[in-house]
């Protein structure tokens, strides 16, 4: 049974839908590229064909928007999946007006990073490729000009590699969304085998790594992934990724007050970045009531960035977007309850 038309190739559509004319698959795909959700929208298809699909209960899309929250620079959607599970995705706007879709890859997350609310959920399940794609479709109802995608929502993308890569391929299809690989960023907490696989594929997608600390003891304490793949192994994988295409990597550095903003932490970070073509993305921790951390003070940030300047570490300071709707980095999480899709 076809659960969703999104992520289907032309051949899949022709065969699975039993289309008598091959060009009809192209017509359907053109409607999907516009974000179609129902057969009734596909006005250039014969009425008899549309009615047949409705009677056969062939679904165009498998999920729906269950809730929406808006902030000054962000809009967050709660998506109800076909089994009633819930995920969140966010549309972010920057100062130039560029729109980016922040998309989830899993319901929950198994990585258990101590500073991240999603980690408190545990892993419920992986998303299917069409469920990843449909988040983008739903976000485009807010603004059809969204042209960038970051896999930085709920879950660890590289722990769902098959669906992730199929979704990336779908986003890149010229007859669908035609998103350049260079406009897609995969974010990972440091799953080394997944980074190496990305390097081997050499698609041109961008890579962001949640580093948080460049000290093994500190990182292992707050990020369980470091106990499996410590910093030395992570750096080797990043070098491999970089050598595959010379792409600059973003190191996401969530500043935790009193934890990773000391002069020693800055020196560790400078040491880790040696030999890598990177930019460090500094972002103050976004508060989560259930977690025992604090955002750094203005003075802590000033001192830490001063240390990085002295050590010549390239960095940017990223302002939190979506914090007011719990849509900022580390704040995404849904209830374990299920609702009717």
ZIGI-V679074 format. One record per backbone hydrogen bond with DSSP energy under -0.5 kcal/mol. CO is the residue of the C=O (numbers start at 1). NH is the residue of the N-H. Records with the same first field share a line. If there is no record, write none. Layout:
CO->NH  NH
//
This chain:
1->3
2->59
5->8
9->13
10->14
11->15
12->16
13->17
14->18  19
21->24
22->25  26
23->27
24->28
25->29
26->30
27->31
28->32
29->33
30->34
31->34  36
32->35
37->61
38->41
39->42
41->43
42->45
46->50
47->51
48->52
49->53
50->54
51->55
52->56
53->58
54->57
57->59
60->5  6
64->66  80
67->78
69->76
73->93
74->71
75->91
76->69
77->79  89
78->66  67  80
79->81  87
80->64
81->84
84->339
85->81
87->79
88->154
89->77
90->92  102
91->75
92->100
94->97
98->94
99->147  148
100->92  102
101->103  150
102->90
103->153
105->127
106->108
107->124  125
111->224
113->116
117->120
118->121
119->122
122->109  124
125->107
128->132
129->133
130->134
131->135
132->135  136
133->136  137
134->138
135->139
136->140
138->141
139->142  143
143->146
148->101
149->185
150->103  152
151->187
154->105  106
155->157
156->159
157->160
160->164
161->165
162->166
163->167
164->168
165->169
166->170
167->171
168->172
169->173
170->173  177
171->179
173->176  178
178->180
180->183
181->184  206
183->149
184->206
185->151  187
186->208
187->157
188->210
190->192
191->195
192->196
193->197
194->198
195->199
196->200
197->201
198->202
206->186
207->250
208->188
209->211  252
211->213
215->219
216->220
217->221
218->222
219->223
222->114
223->226
224->227  228
225->228  229
230->233  234
231->235
232->236
233->237
234->238
235->239
236->240
237->241
238->242
239->243
240->244
241->245
242->245  246
249->251  279
250->209  252
251->253  281
252->211  212  254
253->255  283
254->256
255->257  285  296
256->259  260
262->266
263->267
264->268
265->269
266->270
267->271
268->272
269->273
270->274
271->274
273->276
276->278
277->249
279->251  281
280->282  316
281->253
282->318
283->255
285->287
288->291
291->293
294->257
297->301
298->302
299->303
300->304
301->305
302->306
303->307
304->308
305->309
306->310
307->311
308->313
309->312
312->314
314->280
316->282  318
317->319
322->325  327  328
323->326
328->331
330->117
//
